Amino acid sequence: MADQPLTLASLTRFHREMIAPDFQRVIRQLERLDSRLEEVHGKVDGLSSRFEPLEKDYRLLAAAVGEVEGRLVGLEGRIDQLAVRAELEALRDRVTALQEQIHTLERRLGD
């Protein structure tokens, strides 16, 4: 074959038999890939539209949690105040009891 001259007919035949089938195979693969990419793109679009409401819900929940945390701080302060009041009441009761004991002892001593 090396002795044959290079002609347009031989180049055409080489192209048709050797190169064109490879190009057609590559084109078919690219078309399949393009189809898959379109499918993936559609799924990604679907997912992004599903995430939008979730993002809104997240923002609402984050705001609600912030509000609850603020209220908890207020409640903690109020609980602390109530605990101090309870301690004061207990101390008053003890002071009253001690005063009664002192009066009892003073009466005994006075007798």
C-alpha positions in Angstrom: 0.0 0.0 0.0 3.0 2.3 0.5 3.7 2.0 -3.2 0.2 3.4 -4.2 -0.1 7.1 -4.9 -2.1 9.2 -2.5 -5.3 10.2 -4.3 -8.5 12.0 -3.4 -10.4 8.7 -3.8 -8.1 6.9 -1.4 -8.3 9.8 1.1 -12.1 9.8 0.8 -12.2 6.0 1.4 -9.9 6.3 4.4 -12.0 9.1 5.8 -15.3 7.1 5.3 -13.9 3.8 6.6 -11.6 5.0 9.4 -12.3 8.6 10.6 -16.0 9.1 10.0 -17.1 6.1 12.2 -15.0 7.4 15.1 -16.5 10.8 14.8 -20.0 9.4 14.6 -19.3 7.3 17.8 -18.0 10.4 19.6 -21.0 12.4 18.5 -23.4 9.8 19.8 -21.6 9.7 23.1 -21.8 13.5 23.3 -25.5 13.4 22.5 -26.0 10.9 25.3 -24.0 13.0 27.7 -25.9 16.1 26.7 -29.2 14.3 27.4 -27.9 13.3 30.8 -26.7 16.8 31.6 -30.2 18.1 30.7 -31.7 15.5 33.0 -29.3 16.5 35.9 -30.0 20.2 35.2 -33.7 19.5 35.6 -33.2 17.7 38.8 -31.0 20.5 40.2 -33.6 23.0 39.3 -36.2 20.9 41.1 -34.0 20.7 44.2 -33.3 24.4 44.3 -37.1 25.2 44.1 -37.6 22.8 47.0 -34.9 24.5 49.1 -36.4 28.0 48.8 -39.3 27.2 51.2 -36.9 25.4 53.5 -34.7 28.5 53.6 -37.7 30.6 54.5 -38.7 28.2 57.2 -35.1 28.2 58.6 -35.1 32.0 58.8 -38.5 32.0 60.6 -37.3 29.3 63.0 -34.1 31.1 63.7 -36.0 34.3 64.5 -38.4 32.3 66.7 -35.5 30.7 68.5 -33.9 34.1 69.1 -37.2 35.3 70.6 -37.5 32.3 72.8 -33.9 32.7 74.0 -34.7 36.4 74.9 -37.7 35.3 76.8 -35.7 32.6 78.6 -33.2 35.2 79.7 -36.1 37.2 81.2 -37.5 34.2 82.8 -34.2 33.3 84.3 -34.0 36.8 85.8 -37.5 36.4 87.2 -36.8 33.0 88.6 -33.7 34.4 90.3 -35.9 37.2 91.8 -38.5 34.6 93.0 -35.7 32.5 94.5 -34.4 35.5 96.4 -37.9 36.3 97.6 -38.3 32.8 98.8 -35.0 33.0 100.6 -36.1 36.3 102.2 -39.4 34.8 103.3 -37.5 31.8 104.8 -35.1 34.2 106.6 -38.0 36.3 107.9 -39.6 33.2 109.2 -36.4 32.2 111.0 -36.0 35.7 112.4 -39.5 35.6 113.7 -38.9 32.2 115.2 -35.7 33.5 116.8 -37.5 36.6 118.1 -40.1 34.4 119.7 -37.4 32.2 121.3 -35.7 35.4 122.6 -39.0 36.6 124.1 -39.5 33.2 125.6 -36.1 33.2 127.1 -36.5 36.8 128.4 -39.8 35.8 130.1 -38.1 32.9 131.7 -35.3 35.1 132.9 -37.7 37.7 134.1 -39.6 35.2 136.3 
